[in-house]
Amino acid sequence: MMAVRAVTSCSLFRPSSPPLFSSALRFFPYRSRGPPSLSLRYGAHTQTRSVQSLFNSLMEELRAARKRRQKRVSAAASNRMGLLNEELAEDRLVNHSLQKGLLLEFKKDSDRVLLAVAQRPDGKKNWMVSDQNGFTSSIKPQQVTYIVPGIDNFDQADIADFAQKAQDNMDPSLLEFAWVELLEKNKSVTVEELAEIIFGSTEALESYSAHLLLSKDEVYFTVLETKGFRSVYGPRPSGQVEELIHQKLAKEAVEKEFQEFIELLASVKSMSSQDKPPKHSWTKDERIWSRIESLEAYAIDACKNDEQRKTAGMVLKEMGLAKTASSAVKLLIDIGYFPVHINLDLLKLGIPTDHSDEIISAAQSLLLDSSDPDEIDRKNLTDLKVYAIDVDEADELDDALSATKLQDGRIKVWIHVADPTRYVQPGSIVDREAMRRGTSVFLPTATYSMFPENLAMGGMSLRQGELCNAVTVSVVLHNDGSIAEYSVFNSVIKPTYMLTYESASELLHLNLQEEGELRILSEAANLRSNWRRQQGAIETATLDTRIKVSNPEDPEPSMKLYVENQADPAMRLVSEMMILCGEAVATFGSRNDIPLPYRGQPQSDMNVSEFSHLPEGPVRSFALVRVMRAAEIDFRKPARHGVLGIPGYVQFTSPIRRYLDLLAHYQVKAFLRGKPPPFTAGKLEGIAAVVNENVRTVRKLCSSSLRYWILEYLRRQPKERTYRALVLRFLKDRIAALLLLEVGFQASAWIPVGMQIGDEVEVKVEEAHPRDDILFLKEVVKE
C-alpha cells in the first residue's frame, strides 16, 4: 500500500454527494524505500493502523461506495466515448516531440518494453536511443509507447534506478480507488491526471508509475482516444469490471496452479532416479495428467490439437527448454515418466503392444475347445525325428524339419508347419485382430505377437516332446536338387529337438552318426542351393545382427549382441528348406487353381556378371541387393522368382508370425477339407494391401529399434576398442560405406587414399549418440 495522509481537499475528489471515505484522504507520492505504511486522522485524533487493517477498512467502505454508485450511475456512464471531455481533448492529447535527452519507453519486441534516453535522429524519422541495458539501437516513432514528462536531459546511467523506483510505486489497488470516483463522476483521465489523483504529483517518476499502472491494467480502465504517444483513459462500466475481475482471478488461479506444476517438475527432475514417482502417479490428477499428456504428444509429433501444442510449449518455456520434440523427450525422461531408452518410434507409429482382455478371453476359449476339424485326416508322423531350428530366444516356433534317404538314393524331406487354423477361422474376432496387426513384432526389447501369447506361444506353437498339429509339405528331390514329388497334408508330429542355429551348426560339424537325419537335411540343402544357382538364383547372404535387451527400463540395461552369418551351415539349411516349401506350395496351388499370395521377383534385366569383379560375400551381396527390383505378388498364378531361381514361391512357413502366411493356410486347408477357398483372388489382394502397409510400418520400427540398440552397444564399448570394417562402396570422394564385421552394422567414414572396395580398414568409435542416430568412426592409424 502507498502512504496516505488526510487533507482538507483534493482537486478531483470533491463530490457533492457523500464522500467516498468517512474521512478525506489524500494520496501522496511514495518515495521512501522503507516498508510502506498508512496513517488516518479522524478530527483532532490520529490513529495509526497496520497496513492490512487499514486496507480492510478501505475495502469495506469501497464496497459500500460501489453499492451507492450502482444506484446513481446513468446509462451515459457506460458509453465509453461519452466519458471523454470534449473541451479538454485537444489540450490533454498534446504530444511531446522526440528530442535529445528525453526519457522514453519503447517496445523492443512483442515481449519486451524498455526505458531509453533519446540520443540523436537516425535518418528522417528514426531515433538512436540508449536503453536501460546499455545497448544503443535505432527505433521507429511507432515503437515509442510513452515519453516521460518533466525531463529534459536524462542521464542514461540513472535509467535502472528510475525504473526500479517506478516498480516500487506499483500498487494496482490504487487504480480501483480512482476508478470508483471517476466512474461515479463520469470522468476520463490522462496519465498525468491519474498521477495527481493517486500520488498527488505529476513529476516524472509519479507520471511514469501511473503510466505503468494503466498500461498493465486489464480491469478498470480502457483507452478512449490516442494521439501519438499520449492517451485518454476512461473507467470501464461496473458490470464489465466485475466480469474482468472474475476472469482475472480465474486466470491467476490457473497461473498459480501452473507454476505449482512447474515447481513439481523441477523438484522431480532434481530427484535421484530411484526416488522419482512411478509413471502411473502422473495420471492421478486430471490437470497434471493433461499437461503430461500434452508433453508426450509433443514429444512424438502427435498433438491432437493446437491446445496440446500450446500447453507443451508453455511448459518447455517455463522449464527453460527449447520448444522442440527432443526437449520434451528429455524432460519426460528427466522426471522418470519416460525410461531413458524409450522407443519413440513405437509410440509414434502406434504399434499395438498388448491384446485386449476380450481378445485374450476369446483365445483362451479356443484353447479350451478340444475339437479338431481335421483330426480324421491327419497323418501320424510321430515316428519321424523332427528338428526345430531357430534363434535361441524364439517363443513362437512354427516350423520344423525331417529327412530320410529313400531306397533309390533320393532324399525325402518333410517341412512341418504349425497349424493355427486348428484354432482360428477366417472372420473370427481373433483372426480380425491378427489381420489388423499383420505380423508379430520382434524388437531387441520385447516381442509383440500377432496372436495372444496363450495361443501363439502355447497351443499353436510346435513344442518339444509334445504331440503337435501341423500342415506338412513332403518333397522328394531329384539327384540334381529339383522337385520330383511333393504332397501337402495335415499331420501330427512330435518334435524331437529344439535347436539354436549355433547348436545345429555344431552338430553338423561333429557329424555324429546318431544324427544322420540332420546330415541328410544338410545334403538336401546343398543340392537345392546348387540347383537354384543353375536356375539363375542370386546369392545375397550377408551378416545378420540381433540384440537382446533383458531389462530395457533400466538406464543401463544388459545387452547381448549376436552376429549371424547367413552363410552359416545351419542358417543355410533352414533357409533352403523354407524356399523348398514355398516352391512346393506354389506348385500345389497352381495345379489345384487355389488363389494364393504368389510372390515373384523379376530380374531379367539384371546382369550378375557385371558384379563378378567384386569379392564374394557381403560386398557383392550388398551391391546386388541395391539394384534388385522389389518383389511382386500375384494372387491368381505363380510368377517366377528370379532372385531365388524358382518358378513360383508362396510364404507358408510362418503362419503364427505373418498374416499373409496364415491367409495361405486358410486357402490350402479349405482345399484339403474339400471346401472352396474362403477368399477369391480379388479379396486376397484387398486384404494384402492393408496387411502389407502394416508390415512396412513394423519393418521400419524394427529397423530403427535395432539401429538404436546397436548404437547404444557401441556407445558403451571401451573407447580404445577397434573394429574391423569392410569397404562396401564409396559414397563421395573418400567417404565410404563400411560394414563393421564384429557388429554386423553399416556405417560411413572417411578412409585414406589407396583403399579399395573389399578392403578391410581398422576403425574406432569416436562418438555414438543413439537418440540422435549419430555415429562417428575414425580410421585407426597404425604407427
N, C-alpha and C positions, 0 to 999 in steps of 0.2 A: 504494500500500500504506500501511497505517497503521503508526505507530511501535509496536514490540513490545519489551518488556523481560522478562527472566526473573525469576520469583518462585518461592517455595517451594510455593505452593498457590493454588488458585482455588476459589471457592465451589461452582462446578458441576463443574469439571474435576477430580474426584477418583476416577478409575476404579480398581476393584480389579484389573482386567486391566491388561496393559501399557499405559503412557501413549500418548496419541495421537502425540506427538512425542518424539524422543530426549532432549529437554531440556524442562523445564517452561516453558510460555510464559504470559505474562500480557499481555493486550491492554489498553492504557490509552488514555484519550481523546486524540485528535489535536487539539491546539489551535493548533499553530504554523501560520503562513501560509507558511513556507518549504517547500522540497521535502521530502516525507516520506522517511524512512529507516528501516531495520530494524537492530536490534542483537541479537546472540545471545551468551549467556555459557555456556560449557561449563566447569563447576567453577570453578577459580580463573583460568582463562584466558579472556579476552574477545577475540573476533574480530569485526571489522566487515566486513560484506559489502555489495555493491551490492544495490539493491532487486531487480533481476532475478535475481541469483544466489541470494539468499535465497528468493525466490518459487519458483524452480525446485526448491530443496531441499525446501521445504514441500510442494510439489505431489507430489514423489516419495514423501514419507512419507505424504501424504494418500492416494495411490493404494494404498500398501501397507496403510494402515489400512482402506481400503474392502474389500480382499480379506479381511482378518481378520474385519471386521464381517459380511460377507455370510455367513460360515460360522456365526455365532453368533446372528444376528437371528432371533427366534422369529416364529411366524406371527402372534402377537398384535401385533407391531410394525407390521403392515400395516393393522391396524384403526384407522382414524383416531379414532374416538370412544374407543377404549381408551387412547389416548395421554393423555387428559385426566386429570389428578389430581383425583379427585372431592372429596377432603378440602379441597383448596385452591381449588376452583372458585368458590365464593361470594366468598371473600376476594379472589381475583385479578380478579374482574369487578366490583368495587365501582366505581361511577360517580362522576365529578365532576359536580356540578350547575353549570349555567351561572351565572356571577357576573360582575359588572363587573370589568374588568381582566384577565380570563383571556385567554391566548393560545390561539387555536383554529384548526383547519384546517377549511375547509368547501368544499363542491362548488358552484362558481359556475354551471357548466353541464356538459354532457356531456363537454366537452373540457378544462375548466379547474378546478384546485383551488388555492385561495388561503389564505394566512395572514391572520388578522384579530384584532383585540382587541375583546372584548365591551364594549359601551358602556352599554346600558340595555335593559330589557324593552320590547317593542313589542307591546302587547296582552297576551293571556293566555299565549301560548306563544312567539311570535316574539321575536327579539332584534335590536337595532340593533348592527351591527358596523362597524368601520373597517378596511379591508383594506390590504394591502401596496402597493396602487396609489394610496392616498389617498382612495378612494371609501367613502362610508358607505351602507349598504344594510340592509334588513330581511331576515333569513333565518329559515327554519323549523328546528326542532331536528333534523329528519331530514336536513338538509343538512350538519350537523356530522359530520366524519369522524374527528376526533381533538382532544382537549383536552390541551395540553402541560402536564405535571405540574410542580410546584415553582415556579409563577409566580402571584403574587397581583395585581400591578398593573403590567402590562407597558406600556411606552411605545410608542405606535404608530410613532413615528419610528424605532424600533430594529428594526422588522419586517424591512426589506430586508436589514440586516446579519445578523440572526439566520438568515434564510432562506439567505443566501449561505454562512454558516459551515456550516449543515446540509448544503448541497450539497457543500461541500469535504470533508465527512466521508464522503461516499458512496463505498463500496468494496464492490461486490456480492460480491467473493471472500470477504469475511468471513462472509457467510451460509453458504457451503459449509463453513467451518471449524466453525461452530456446528452446522450440520445433521448432520455426521458424528457428533459426540459425542452430540447429543440423540437421534438415531435409535438409536445403539447402547445408550443408557441408557433408551430408551423414555420420553422426557421431552417434555412440552409446555412452552410458554413464552409469557409475555406480552411486550409491547413493552419494558417496563422491565427485565424479566429478561434479555432479549436485549441490551439496552444494557449491563447489568452484565457480561455474558459477553464481548462484543466490544469494549467501550470501557472497562470497569472502572468505570463510573459510571452513575448513574441521574439525573443532573442534566438540566435541561430540554433543553439542546442535544443531549446524547447520546441522550436518550429520543426526541426528535423525529427524530434521524438514524436511529435504529433503526426508528421507525415508517415513515419514508420507504423504507428498505430493504425492509421487509416488504410495504408497500403496492404497491411496484413489482415485487416478486419474482413470477415466474411459474414458478419451477422447484422450489425447495427446501421451501417451507412452504405450508401450507394452513390456512384458518381452521377451527378446531374448534367454537368457540362465540363468540357475540357477544351482548353485553348493553349496549344504549345506545351509548356512544362507545368501548367497550373490547372487545377480543377476545383469545381464547387461540388460539395457533397451534401446529400440530404438524408435524413433519418428514414429508415425503412418503416413501413406500416407495422403495427404491433403484431398482427397475425402472422405476417411473414417472418418477423423476428423470432417469434415463438417456435415456428416451424424450423427455422435455421438453427436455433439453439438446440432443438431436439436432434436435428441431423448432426450438428457438431458434436454433441455429447455421444451420440451413437458412433460417430466416426472416431472420436477419441477413445472410446471403449474398445473399438476394433483395433485401433493402432496400439493401444496398451497391450491388448491380448497378443497382437502380432509381435510386439517387442519381447513379450514373455516367451513366445515361441522361439524367437531368435536367440534369446538368452539360454533357452533349453538346448538348442542345437550346439551353441558354443560350449556349454557345460559338458554335454555328452561327448562332444568332439575331443575334449581335453582328457577324457577318462582313458584308462588303460583298456585294452581290448576285452579282457575278462570281466570288466565292470560295466561295459556298455549294455543297455537294455536289450532284451531279445526283440527280434523283428516284429512279433505279433503285438508287442506292447504299444507300438506306434498306432495301431488301429483302434485302440480303445476309446480315445477322444475323437469325436467326429471332426472337429476343427483342425486338430493336429493331423489326423489321417488325410484330410482333404489336401493339405499342403504337401505332405509327404507323397501322396499320390500324384500331385502335380509335378513334383520334382522327378519322380520316377518316369512319368510320361515324357517330360522334357529330356531326360537322360537318354531315352531310346527313340527320340523323334516321333512320339506317338501321342502328342497332345490332342485331346478331343475337341478343344475349342480355344478361343483367344483368352478366356479367363484362366485356363490352366497355364498357358504360356506366360501371362502377366504375373500370376502368382509365383511361378517358379523364378521368373526374372527378378521379382522383388526380393525373394528370399536370398538368391545368389548375390544381389547387390548389397543387401544388408550384412551378408556374411563376408563382404569384401572380395567376392569372386567374380570372374568374368561370366557374362551371360552366354555360356556355351554348354553343349551337352556333356562335354568331358568334365567341366566344373561340377555339374550336377552329379555325375557319376562319382567323382572324387568325394564330394560332400556326403553322399549316401554311404559310401564306403567308410568314411571317417566317423560317421555316427553309428556304424555297425548294422545299418539296415541292409546294405549290400555286403556280401562277402568280398574279400579282396579280389578273388578271381571270378567275379560274377560273369556269367556268359551273357553278354548283352545281345548277341545275335539270337540266342534262344528266346529272349524276351521280344526283340524287335520282330522276328518272323512269326511269332505267335504259334510256335510248335507245341502241340498238346503234350504234356508230360505225365499226366495222371488220367486214369479211366474213372468215369463217374461211378457212383455206387450202383446206379441202375445197370450199367454195362457189366460190372463185376458180379452183381447178383445174377444177371442173365447167364453169364459164363459159368457160374457155379451150378446153376440149374442144368446146363448142358452136360457138365461133368457127372452129375448125379444120374443122368439118363444112361442106362447101361445098354440100350438097344444099339445095334449096328446094322444099318440098312444093307451092307454088303457082306454080312457075315457068311452066308452060304456060298458066296463066290470067291472067298479069299483062299489063296493057295498057302499052304503051310510050308514056310521056308525056314522053320526054326532049326533045321539041321545044318544050315549054312553057317560058316564062320563069317561074321559081319563086322567090318571095321568102320567106325565113325571117326573121321579125322577133321579137326577144326582147330581154331585158336584156343589157347588154354582157358580164356575166361568166357567162352561161349556158353550162353544159357539156353538158347533156342537151337536144338540140334534137329535139323530137318533133312539130312541126307546121310546115307551110309553105303558101303560097297562090299561086294563079294565077288569071287572069281574062282574059276576052275579050268582045268585043261580037259578038253573032250578027247575021246579015243583017237580021233583022226588028227590030233595035234593042235586043232584050233582052240582059241581061247573063248570062253564064255564068261561074260561079266554081268553082274546084276547091280543096277543102281536103285537103291531103295530110298523112296522119298516119303516123308511124313505125310499123313493123310488127314488134313484138317477138316475135309468135308465129312468125315465121320461125325463131327460135332456141328459144323456151321453150314447153313444152307443160304443160297442167294436171297437177298432181300430181308434177312433176319436182322434184328437190332444189332447183334454182334458183327454181322457182315457189313452193315452200313457204316458202323464205326471204323472198321478196318479199311473200308474204301475211302472214308474221309481222311484217314491218316496216310494211306498209300504205301507206307513202308515202316519198318522198325527203324529207330534212330539209334545209332551206335556212336556215342561220344566218349572221349577219354574219361569223363567223369561219371557217366551213367548210361544205361540202356533204357530206351522208352519203346516198349513193344507195341507192334501193330495190334496184337490181341492182348487182352488182360493177362497178367502174369500166370494166373492159375490155369489158364488154357495154354498159353504159349510155352511156358516152361514146365508145364505139367502134362495134362492129357495128350496134347498134340505132339510133343517132342519125342524123339527116339531116346530111350533110356536103357543104359547098360544092364543086361541081365533080366530085363522085363519083356513080356510079350507086347509087341507094338504093332498097331495097324499101319500099313504102308501102301503106297502105289509103287509097284516095282516095274522097272524097264529092264528087260533082259536083252542082251545083244551077243550074238556070235560074230566074231571077226574073221574075215579072210586073213590069210597069212600076210597080205600087204597092209592090213590095218583098216580096210574098208568094211562096211557092214554087210554081213552075209545073211543074217536072220535077226529079227527083233520081235518082241511082243511087249504089250503093256497090260498089266492086270493088277487086281487087288491082292494083297498078301498080308501074312502075319510073319513078323521076324522077331528074333531075339538077339539084339546087338551084343557082340562078344567083347569088343574093345572100344573104349572111348580114348582116342589118341590125340595128342597135340601134333602139330606139324614137326616139331623138334623130335618128339619120341618116335614118330613114324619114320622120319629120316634115319634116326639111329638104328631102328630095327632093320631098315633096308640095308644100311651099311654093314650091320652084323651078319646079314644073310643067314638067319637062323633056319635050320631045317624044319622046325615045327611051325614056322610062319611062311610056309610055301605059298599060301594064298596071296599074301602081301607081295611076294616076288612076282607072282603071275599078274597081279594088278599093275605092277611097275612095268612089266614086259608089255602088257596091253597098252599102257600109256605111251611107251616108246614107239610101238607100232603105229598108234594113232598120230603121234606127233610127226613121224616121218611121212605118213600118208598125206596128212594135211599140208605139209610143206610142198609136196609134189603137186598138190592141187592149187598152189599159189598162196597158201597161208603166210601171213606176215608175222614174224617174231617180234613181240613187244614186251618181253619180260624185263622187268627192272626191279628196283628196290621198293619195298612197301613198308611204311613205318606205322607203328601203332604205339600209343601211350596209354597206360592205365594209371589213373589218379585215384587213390583209395580214399582220401579224406579231403575233398575239394573245398570244404567250408573253412578249413584252416588256412591261415595266412601263408604257411609254408608246408603245403601238403606233400606227401610222399608220392613219388612217381616211378614207374617202371617203363623203360623205353625198349621197344622191340623193333629191330630192323630185319625184315624178312626178304630174302632174295627169291623172287618169283620163279627163278630157275632151279630152286631147291628141289630135290627129287620128290619129296612128299607133296609139296605145293603143285609141282607139275603133274604128278599123278592125279591129284584131286581135280585140278583144272581140266585135264584131258577127259576124265570120266564125266564131268559136268557137260562138257561140249558134246561128248558122245551121246549123252542122254538127250540133250537139246536137239541133236540131229535126228535121233530115232523118233522123238515125239513129233517133230515137224513132218517126217515121212508118214508116220501113223495118221496124223491129222489130215494131211493132203490126200492120202489114199481113201480115207473114210469121209472126206468132204466135211471136216469139222472146222468151223470158224475158230481161229486161234490168233494170238498176237505173234505172228511170224516176223522174226527180226532178220533184216538183211543189211548189208553194208557194201555197196558197190565200190570197187576200187579199180575199175577198168582203165581209168586214165592215170594210174599211178605206176611209175616205172621203178621198181625196187632196186634195179641195178644201179640207178643213179646214186644210191646210198652205200654202195659196196665199198667205197673208199673209207667209210667211217668204221671205227673199231666196233666189233660186235659187242652186244651188251647194252648197258644203259645209254651210251652215246648214240648208237644207231637207233635204239628204241625210241628215245625222246625225239629224234629227228623225224622218224616215221609218224609218230603219233601227232605231231604238229601239222602234218599235211593230210591226215586221214579225214575222210568225209564222215559226217555223223550217221549213226545207224538209222534205218528207216523201218517202220512197222507196217505190214500188210495183214489185214485180218481175214483175207479170203484164201490166199495161197502162199506157199513159201517163196521167198526170194533168196537168191544166192548171197551168202555172207562171205565176201571176198577176203576180209581180214582173217577169218577163221578157216577159210578154204573148204567150206562145206556147202552143199546145195540148199540147205534150209536149216533154221535154228529157232527153237522156242525155249525161253527160260522157264524151267519147270521144277527146279530142284530146291527152291526156297519159298514154298507157299505159306510158311508161318511168318516170314520176314517181308515178302514182297507181294503186293496185292495183284499185280499182273500175273505172277506165277499162280496165285490162287484162282484167278479167272481161268487160266489154262486147265487147272484141276477140275473146276466146275464143268467145263466143256467135255473134257475127256471122261470124267466119272459118269456124266449123263449118258454118254455113248456106251460105256461099259455096262450100264444098267438097262440098256435097250431103250433109252428115252431120248427125245430130241434135245439138242443143246439148249440151255436156258437163255443164251444170248445169240442174237444174229450178229453178223459181221458189223453192221452199222451201229448196233447197240454197244458192241465191244469197243468200237472206235470212239464213241462218245464218252464211255467210262474211262478209257485210257487217256483221253485228252485231259480230263480233270486230274486223274491219278498222277500222270507224268508231270504235271505242273507242281503238284505237292512234292513229288520225288526230287525235282530240280531244287526246290526250296530246301529240302532236307540235305541234299548233297552240298549245297552252299554252306549250310550250317556246319556239317561235318568237316568240311574243308577248313573253314575259318577256325573251328574249335581245335582241330589237330594242329594247325599252324600256331595258334596261340600257345598251346602247351609245349610245342617243340621250342618256341622262342623262350618260354619260361624255363624249360630244361637247360637251354644254352646259357641263359642269364645266370643260372645258379652254378654253372661249372667253374672250376678254378680259372682265374684269368690267364694263367700260364699254359693252360691246356691247348694243344694244337690238334688240327683235324686234317685228314686227307681229303682233298677236293678234286673232283674230276671235271675238266673243262668240257662242258656240253656244247656251247656255241658262244659266239661273240655278239654282244648286244649293240655296242657302239664303241668305236675305237678299241681301247684295251680293256673295256668293261665287259666281263664275261659272265654267262650263266654257269654256275657251278653246282655240282652235286656233292654234298658233304657225305662221304661214304659211311662214316660211323653213325650218322644220324638219319640218312636217307632223306635229306631235305635239300630243296633247291634254294639257292640264294645267288646274289650277284656281288662281284668285287672287281677291283682293278687288278690286273695281272701284268707282269713285266713283258717287255718285248721278247719275242722268241718262243713264247708258249704257244702251243697249237691245240686244236680241238682233239680231245682224247688224252691229253697230257694230265699228269697229276701235279697239283700245287699244294703246298702246306700253308694253312691259314690259321688264324686265331680270331676269336670273337672280341672285337673292340667294345661294342655296345649291343645290348639286346633289350628292347622295350616291347613286351608282349601287348600291352594295352594299345600302344600306338602302331603296332605292326611294323616295327623298325628293327633291322639287323645290320650292323656294320661289321664287315670282315676285313682283315688285313693280312696280306701275304707275310709269311714268316721268312725273313731274310737270314739265310744261313751264313755264318761268318767263317 
